[in-house]
Amino acid sequence: MFTNSISPALQAHLDVQLNFVTELSRKMFDTAMRVNQLNMRMAQDMLEEMASANHRILTARGGSEALSAAASHVPPGTDKLRQYQQQLTHLMADANVEMNRTAEAHLPEASRTAVAFADELVRKTAEETEKATQRQRDMIARMHVDAHSDGASRKPEAGRQDQAQAH
């Protein structure tokens, strides 16, 4: 029968999987931190730019000067957004490369331990199947012996009387 203990092959496979998931999680967390830093820089830059533009609008001497100050604010904002998009795209591409490297580093070992565990499982299953088959053979042999010993202990006359009563 199967035991509840963890085999060394399974333990090795679980350890490799845990290391892989841990490293992937670390890479994803680092990427999330970089995205957060980029977002914070973008928000800070936009707020500073808006404050500066609002100050120029509020200190304008006339309507045309205020309109000119507001219009000059639009292009720098779009440039900041374009720059943010490029930085975000670069950051995500770098993260993708790092994730692929991590997977390439861990997957061969994970495959090796999975194969070792599968081989061990097949071997143990074959052993348990053989033991179960042998137990069944032994039980059938005992039943066969018991059936013959019961029949031999009965007298032939008792067998005839049982047949007569049956008719």
C-alpha positions in Angstrom: 0.0 0.0 0.0 1.0 3.6 -0.5 2.4 5.4 2.5 1.7 9.0 3.5 5.3 10.0 3.6 6.8 12.2 0.9 9.3 10.4 -1.3 12.7 12.0 -1.9 11.9 12.4 -5.6 8.7 14.3 -4.8 10.4 16.4 -2.2 13.1 17.3 -4.8 10.5 18.2 -7.4 8.5 20.3 -4.9 11.6 22.1 -3.9 12.5 22.9 -7.5 9.0 24.1 -8.2 9.0 26.3 -5.0 12.3 27.9 -6.0 11.0 28.6 -9.5 7.8 30.2 -8.2 9.7 32.1 -5.6 12.1 33.6 -8.1 9.3 34.4 -10.6 7.4 36.1 -7.8 10.5 38.1 -6.9 10.9 39.2 -10.5 7.2 40.2 -10.8 7.4 42.1 -7.5 10.5 44.0 -8.7 8.7 44.8 -12.0 5.7 46.0 -10.0 7.9 48.2 -7.9 9.6 49.7 -11.0 6.2 50.4 -12.6 5.0 52.0 -9.4 8.2 54.2 -9.3 7.5 55.2 -13.0 3.9 56.0 -12.2 4.9 58.1 -9.2 7.5 60.0 -11.3 4.9 60.6 -14.0 2.3 61.8 -11.5 4.8 64.1 -9.8 6.0 65.6 -13.2 2.4 66.1 -14.3 1.4 67.8 -11.1 4.4 70.0 -11.2 3.7 70.9 -14.8 0.0 71.6 -14.0 0.9 73.7 -11.0 3.4 75.7 -13.2 0.8 76.1 -16.0 -1.9 77.1 -13.5 0.4 79.7 -12.0 1.2 81.1 -15.4 -2.5 81.3 -16.2 -3.4 82.9 -12.9 -0.6 85.5 -13.1 -1.5 86.3 -16.7 -2.2 90.0 -17.3 -5.0 89.5 -19.8 -7.2 87.0 -21.5 -4.9 86.4 -24.5 -1.9 85.9 -22.2 -3.9 83.4 -20.1 -5.0 81.6 -23.2 -1.4 81.5 -24.5 -0.2 80.1 -21.2 -2.9 77.3 -21.3 -2.1 76.4 -24.9 1.6 76.1 -24.2 0.8 73.6 -21.4 -0.8 71.0 -23.8 2.3 69.9 -25.9 4.6 69.3 -23.0 2.0 67.1 -21.4 1.6 65.0 -24.5 5.4 64.7 -24.7 5.5 63.5 -21.1 2.8 60.9 -21.8 4.7 59.7 -24.9 7.9 59.4 -22.8 6.0 57.6 -20.1 4.7 55.1 -22.6 8.2 54.5 -24.0 9.6 53.9 -20.5 6.7 51.6 -19.6 7.2 49.6 -22.8 10.9 49.3 -22.1 10.3 48.3 -18.5 7.8 45.6 -19.6 10.2 44.3 -22.3 13.0 44.0 -19.7 10.6 42.2 -17.3 9.7 39.8 -20.1 13.3 39.0 -20.7 14.0 38.5 -17.0 11.0 36.1 -16.7 12.1 34.1 -19.7 15.6 33.9 -18.3 14.2 32.7 -15.0 12.1 30.1 -16.7 15.0 28.9 -18.9 17.1 28.5 -15.8 14.6 26.5 -13.8 12.6 24.5 -16.3 15.3 21.9 -17.1 15.7 21.0 -13.4 12.0 21.0 -13.0 11.6 18.6 -15.9 14.4 16.4 -14.6 12.8 16.1 -11.1 9.3 15.6 -12.7 10.7 12.7 -14.7 12.5 11.2 -11.6 9.3 11.5 -9.6 7.2 9.9 -12.4 9.7 7.0 -12.7 9.6 6.5 -9.0 5.8 6.5 -9.0 5.7 4.0 -11.9 8.2 1.7 -10.0 6.2 1.9 -6.8 2.9 1.4 -8.5 4.3 -1.7 -10.3 5.6 -3.0 -6.9 2.2 -2.4 -5.2 0.4 -4.0 -8.1 2.6 -7.1 -7.9 2.0 -7.3 -4.1 -1.7 -7.0 -4.6 -1.7 -9.6 -7.3 0.3 -12.0 -5.1 -2.1 -11.4 -2.2 -5.0 -12.3 -4.6 -3.2 -15.4 -5.7 -2.5 -16.5 -2.2 -6.2 -15.9 -1.2 -7.4 -17.9 -4.2 -5.0 -20.7 -3.4 -6.2 -20.7 0.3 -9.9 -20.7 -0.9 -9.0 -23.6 -3.2 -7.3 -25.6 -0.4 -10.2 -24.8 2.0 -12.7 -26.0 -0.6 -10.9 -29.2 -1.2 -10.3 -29.8 2.5 -14.1 -29.2 3.3 -15.1 -31.6 0.5 -12.6 -34.3 1.7 -13.8 -34.1 5.3 -17.4 -34.8 4.3 -18.4 -38.4 3.9 -19.7 -39.6 0.5 -22.9 -40.8 2.2 -23.6 -37.3 3.6 -23.2 -35.9 0.1 -25.8 -38.4 -1.2 -28.2 -37.6 1.5 -27.9 -33.9 0.7 -28.7 -34.7 -2.9 -31.7 -36.8 -2.0 -33.1 -34.1 0.2 -32.7 -31.6 -2.6 -34.9 -33.7 -5.0 
